């Protein structure tokens, strides 16, 4: 009688395949992590450059950098917003800028109100 041929993997073949896959993953995983970290660093640098360009474009358009804060009701305990709201149109976020709900008030530039800045 001849020897019977079985199709498929033996237990040793399966263990060897799992070992090879595990070793491959352990070698590739750090490289993937480094690539993701590099992509995050690049994105962060790009975002900071866009903010810098928006600040300079605001200055070119208005003759002054945006204020540190916006005092909507002339009361330090009242509504205040960061001056970064003012650069939203220069960050291609004009719709968000237009949707921003701020009461009418003077924009403060280093302690000077807008009337002083218009002179």
Secondary structure as UniProt FT lines:
FT   HELIX           11..62
FT   STRAND          69..71
FT   TURN            76..77
FT   STRAND          80..82
FT   HELIX           83..91
FT   HELIX           94..99
FT   STRAND          107..109
FT   TURN            110..111
FT   HELIX           114..117
//
